[in-house]
Amino acid sequence: MTLTDKPITFDKFVRWLVWGIIVLAIVCLINYLGSVLLPFAVAWLLAYLLYPIVKFVQYRLHVRNRALSIIITLVGVAALAFGIAWLIIPPMIEQFQRLGALATTYIQTAANIDSIPEAVGEWTHDHRQELEDIVKSDRFTDGLKAALPQMFNVVGKTANIIISIAASLITLLYMFFILLDYEYLTENWIKIFPKKSRPFWRELATDAERALSNYIRGQGLVALIMGILFCIGFTIIDFPMAIGLGILIGILDLVPYLHTFALIPTALLALLKAADTGQNFWVIFAMAVAVFAIVQVIIDMVVTPKVMGKAMGLNPAILLLSLSIWGALLGFIGLIIALPLTTLLMAYYQRYITRENEEIATEAENSSQ
């Protein structure tokens, strides 16, 4: 008999209510302390991702000192990130500068003007009275009053993000000390709970870690394959920055379907190629969109089912939904902890509500017999 078959007594209802209040209080507390907890959450996530590399450096490369292994790992990862950024960012900046120069030349030629700033100044001088009437109108004043609070709100949020980024040194310190005692922390965190409830939390954490690990490895492989396919596709159609753009799309796909935002630089690069070569922009852009469509079909129909499978824990749609929900509840820190919290809830549901894990274990035991 599962938990859903048991009658709901008044005592059980009260316990659920108390647990609901506790969970709500924890969510409110995390939201209130978000700016303080954000560096620690980011550090723990990075430590979780980097620990296998630290372990490889320490035991496979025989660097016995853990602190030195962490430093070597950080230097290697930083060098890799710098190499990828150097491969993507400078060529993209150069392409956008060329696009700006071509746009300026086109405007000057089409409008028969020598200097855009001078033309703007002349137009402003000729229409000074109309501009003064617009500025003095009630509609402009009301619009300005409505826009200013929103602008200051955006500025305030931007300042908070900048402060969080400035706290990267604290994040690195957190990550360093977490990696230094990673085994101790992961094995002894259970001691914060009473002894009688420790088996529950240990089993739940084991299920969540398994699902999270499987998903991260699977999605990383999917993103790698997608990046390679885009590099090949863009190279075939002779698209600007084929390799760099393919790598960028692969990195963006570490969060499923985030790579669709790469259509924006793709359109700009198509415009640049059209202006530079005289080809039709829509033909170039249509070819790039065709690459997007073909690669997406291959990923969705072949790669994702093969790599992720049904046992990988999280469907991309569920991940996007979890990012939206946790982001709305806890802000930026919610985006950081969305994946582990979602896998934790799914692990709880599968183990203690539907009891799928017990059924799988029973089937495996029967088949072995």
C-alpha positions in Angstrom: 0.0 0.0 0.0 1.4 3.4 -1.0 1.1 6.6 0.9 -1.8 7.7 -1.3 -3.8 4.7 -0.1 -3.6 5.6 3.5 -6.4 7.6 5.1 -5.7 11.2 5.9 -6.2 11.6 9.7 -6.4 14.9 11.6 -3.0 14.2 13.1 -1.5 13.7 9.7 -3.2 16.8 8.4 -1.7 18.9 11.2 1.8 17.5 10.6 1.5 18.3 6.9 0.3 21.8 7.8 3.2 22.3 10.1 5.7 21.1 7.5 4.0 23.4 4.9 4.5 26.4 7.2 8.1 25.4 7.8 8.8 25.1 4.1 7.2 28.5 3.5 9.2 30.0 6.3 12.4 28.6 4.8 11.6 29.9 1.3 10.9 33.4 2.8 14.2 33.2 4.8 16.2 32.2 1.7 14.5 35.0 -0.3 15.4 37.5 2.5 19.0 36.3 2.7 19.4 35.8 -1.0 22.3 38.3 -1.4 24.2 36.6 1.4 23.4 33.0 0.3 24.1 33.6 -3.4 27.9 33.4 -3.2 27.7 30.2 -1.1 25.1 28.6 -3.5 27.3 29.4 -6.5 30.4 28.2 -4.7 28.7 24.9 -3.8 27.5 24.3 -7.3 30.9 25.0 -8.8 32.5 22.8 -6.2 30.1 20.0 -7.1 31.1 20.4 -10.8 34.8 20.7 -10.2 35.3 18.0 -7.6 35.7 15.2 -10.2 38.5 17.2 -11.8 40.2 17.9 -8.5 39.9 14.2 -7.6 41.5 13.3 -11.0 44.4 15.7 -10.5 45.0 14.6 -7.0 44.8 10.8 -7.5 45.5 10.2 -11.2 48.2 12.8 -11.6 49.6 12.0 -8.1 49.4 15.6 -6.7 48.9 14.5 -3.2 48.3 17.9 -1.7 44.6 18.8 -2.0 45.1 22.5 -1.9 47.6 22.3 -4.8 45.2 20.1 -6.7 42.5 22.7 -6.4 44.8 25.4 -7.6 45.9 23.4 -10.6 42.2 22.6 -11.4 41.2 26.3 -11.1 44.2 27.4 -13.3 43.3 24.8 -15.9 39.6 25.7 -16.0 40.4 29.4 -16.1 42.8 28.8 -19.0 40.1 26.8 -20.9 37.5 29.5 -20.3 39.9 32.2 -21.4 40.7 30.2 -24.6 37.0 29.8 -25.4 36.3 33.5 -24.7 39.3 34.5 -26.9 37.9 32.3 -29.7 34.4 33.9 -29.5 34.5 37.4 -28.2 37.2 39.3 -30.2 36.0 38.0 -33.6 32.4 38.8 -32.7 33.4 42.4 -31.6 35.3 42.8 -34.8 32.4 41.6 -36.9 30.0 44.0 -35.0 32.4 46.9 -35.6 32.5 46.1 -39.3 28.7 45.9 -39.3 28.6 49.4 -37.6 31.0 50.8 -40.2 29.0 49.4 -43.1 25.7 50.7 -41.5 27.3 54.2 -41.1 28.5 54.1 -44.7 25.1 53.0 -46.0 23.3 55.8 -44.1 25.7 58.4 -45.3 25.4 57.3 -48.9 21.6 56.9 -48.8 20.9 60.2 -47.1 23.7 62.0 -48.9 25.3 63.3 -45.7 28.9 63.5 -44.7 28.6 63.3 -40.9 25.7 61.7 -39.0 26.3 63.8 -35.8 26.2 67.0 -37.8 23.0 65.9 -39.6 21.4 65.0 -36.2 22.4 68.4 -34.9 20.9 70.2 -37.9 17.7 68.3 -37.7 17.4 69.1 -34.0 18.0 72.8 -34.7 15.4 72.8 -37.5 12.7 71.1 -35.4 13.5 72.8 -32.1 10.1 74.2 -31.6 8.3 70.9 -32.2 10.7 69.2 -29.7 10.0 71.9 -27.1 6.3 71.5 -27.5 6.6 67.7 -27.0 8.8 68.1 -23.9 6.4 70.6 -22.4 3.3 68.6 -23.1 1.4 66.8 -20.3 1.6 63.5 -22.0 5.4 63.6 -22.0 5.5 64.6 -18.3 3.1 61.8 -17.4 5.1 59.3 -19.4 8.3 60.4 -17.7 6.8 60.1 -14.3 5.7 56.6 -15.1 9.0 55.6 -16.6 11.4 57.0 -13.9 10.4 54.5 -11.1 10.8 51.6 -13.5 14.2 52.9 -14.6 15.4 53.3 -11.0 14.1 49.8 -10.3 16.1 48.4 -13.2 19.2 50.4 -12.0 18.7 49.0 -8.5 18.5 45.4 -9.7 21.5 46.0 -11.9 23.5 47.4 -9.0 22.6 44.3 -7.0 23.8 42.0 -9.7 27.1 44.0 -10.0 27.5 43.7 -6.2 27.0 40.0 -6.4 29.5 39.7 -9.2 31.9 41.8 -7.2 31.6 39.2 -4.4 33.2 36.6 -6.7 36.3 36.6 -4.5 34.1 35.5 -1.6 32.6 32.8 -3.9 36.1 31.6 -4.8 37.0 31.4 -1.1 33.8 29.5 -0.3 34.5 27.1 -3.2 38.1 26.6 -2.2 37.3 25.6 1.3 34.3 23.4 0.2 36.6 21.5 -2.1 39.3 21.3 0.6 37.0 19.2 2.8 34.5 18.0 0.2 34.4 14.4 1.4 33.9 15.4 5.0 31.1 17.8 4.2 29.3 15.4 1.9 29.5 12.6 4.4 28.8 14.5 7.6 26.1 17.0 6.5 23.5 14.4 7.6 24.5 15.0 11.3 22.5 18.3 11.3 19.3 16.1 11.4 18.1 13.9 14.4 19.4 10.3 14.2 15.9 8.8 13.6 15.4 10.9 10.5 18.8 10.5 9.0 18.0 7.4 6.9 15.2 9.3 5.2 17.4 12.3 4.3 20.3 10.0 3.3 18.2 8.0 0.9 16.6 11.2 -0.5 19.9 12.9 -1.0 21.3 9.7 -2.7 18.4 9.7 -5.2 18.7 13.4 -5.9 22.4 13.2 -6.4 22.1 10.3 -8.8 19.4 12.1 -10.8 21.3 15.4 -10.8 24.6 13.7 -11.8 23.0 11.8 -14.6 21.3 14.9 -15.9 24.4 17.1 -15.8 26.5 14.5 -17.7 23.7 13.9 -20.2 23.0 17.5 -20.9 26.7 18.3 -21.1 27.1 15.6 -23.8 24.0 16.9 -25.7 25.4 20.5 -25.6 28.8 19.2 -26.9 27.2 17.3 -29.8 25.0 20.3 -30.6 28.0 22.7 -30.7 29.8 20.3 -33.1 26.8 20.0 -35.4 26.4 23.8 -35.5 30.1 24.3 -36.3 29.7 21.8 -39.2 26.5 23.3 -40.4 27.7 26.9 -40.4 31.0 25.9 -42.0 29.1 24.2 -44.9 27.0 27.3 -45.6 30.2 29.5 -45.3 28.6 31.5 -42.4 30.7 34.2 -40.6 32.3 33.0 -37.3 31.2 29.5 -38.0 33.3 27.8 -35.3 33.0 30.6 -32.7 29.2 30.8 -33.1 28.9 27.0 -32.9 30.8 26.9 -29.6 28.7 29.7 -28.2 25.5 27.8 -29.1 26.8 24.7 -27.5 27.7 26.6 -24.3 24.2 28.2 -24.2 22.6 24.8 -24.6 23.9 23.7 -21.2 20.5 25.2 -20.2 18.1 23.5 -22.7 16.8 25.7 -25.5 18.7 28.7 -24.3 20.6 28.5 -27.5 17.6 30.0 -29.4 18.8 33.4 -28.2 21.8 32.9 -30.5 19.4 33.8 -33.4 20.1 37.4 -32.5 23.8 37.4 -33.2 23.1 35.1 -36.1 20.8 37.7 -37.7 23.4 40.4 -37.2 26.2 38.2 -38.8 23.9 37.4 -41.7 23.3 41.1 -42.2 27.0 41.7 -42.1 27.7 39.0 -44.7 24.9 40.4 -47.0 26.4 44.0 -46.7 29.9 42.7 -47.3 29.3 40.4 -50.2 26.2 41.8 -51.8 24.2 38.6 -51.3 20.5 38.7 -50.4 20.1 39.0 -46.6 17.0 36.8 -46.4 18.7 34.0 -48.3 21.7 34.0 -46.0 19.5 34.2 -42.9 17.2 31.5 -44.2 20.2 29.2 -44.7 21.3 29.9 -41.1 17.7 29.2 -39.8 17.7 26.0 -41.8 20.9 24.9 -40.0 19.1 25.7 -36.7 16.1 23.7 -37.7 18.0 20.7 -38.9 20.3 20.5 -35.9 17.3 20.9 -33.6 15.5 18.0 -35.3 18.6 15.8 -35.0 19.1 16.7 -31.3 15.4 16.2 -30.4 14.8 13.1 -32.4 18.1 11.3 -32.1 20.6 12.7 -29.7 18.4 13.6 -26.7 16.5 10.3 -26.6 19.7 8.3 -26.9 21.8 10.3 -24.5 19.3 11.4 -21.9 16.9 8.5 -22.0 14.0 8.0 -19.6 16.3 7.4 -16.6 18.0 10.8 -16.7 15.6 12.4 -14.3 14.6 15.7 -15.8 12.9 16.5 -19.0 14.0 19.8 -20.6 10.5 21.2 -20.3 10.4 20.4 -16.6 13.8 22.1 -16.2 12.6 25.3 -17.9 9.5 25.3 -15.7 11.5 24.8 -12.6 13.8 27.7 -13.6 10.8 29.9 -14.0 9.2 28.9 -10.7 12.3 29.0 -8.5 13.5 32.2 -10.2 10.1 33.9 -9.5 10.2 32.7 -5.9 13.8 33.3 -4.9 15.2 35.6 -7.7 18.7 34.9 -9.1 19.6 32.5 -6.3 16.5 30.5 -7.3 18.0 30.0 -10.8 21.2 28.7 -9.2 19.5 26.2 -6.9 16.6 25.3 -9.2 18.1 22.1 -10.6 19.1 20.5 -7.2 15.8 21.5 -5.6 13.8 20.1 -8.5 15.7 16.8 -8.5 15.3 16.7 -4.7 11.5 17.1 -5.0 11.3 14.5 -7.8 13.4 12.1 -5.8 11.1 12.5 -2.8 8.0 12.0 -5.0 9.4 8.9 -6.7 10.7 7.3 -3.4 7.9 8.1 -1.0 4.8 8.9 -3.0 4.9 6.6 -6.1 7.6 4.3 -4.7 9.1 3.8 -8.2 12.5 3.2 -6.7 11.3 0.3 -4.6 9.6 -1.2 -7.7 12.8 -0.9 -9.7 14.8 -2.5 -6.9 12.3 -5.3 -6.6 12.3 -6.0 -10.3 16.1 -6.0 -10.4 16.2 -8.4 -7.4 13.6 -10.8 -9.1 15.4 -10.8 -12.4 18.7 -11.6 -10.6 17.1 -14.6 -9.0 
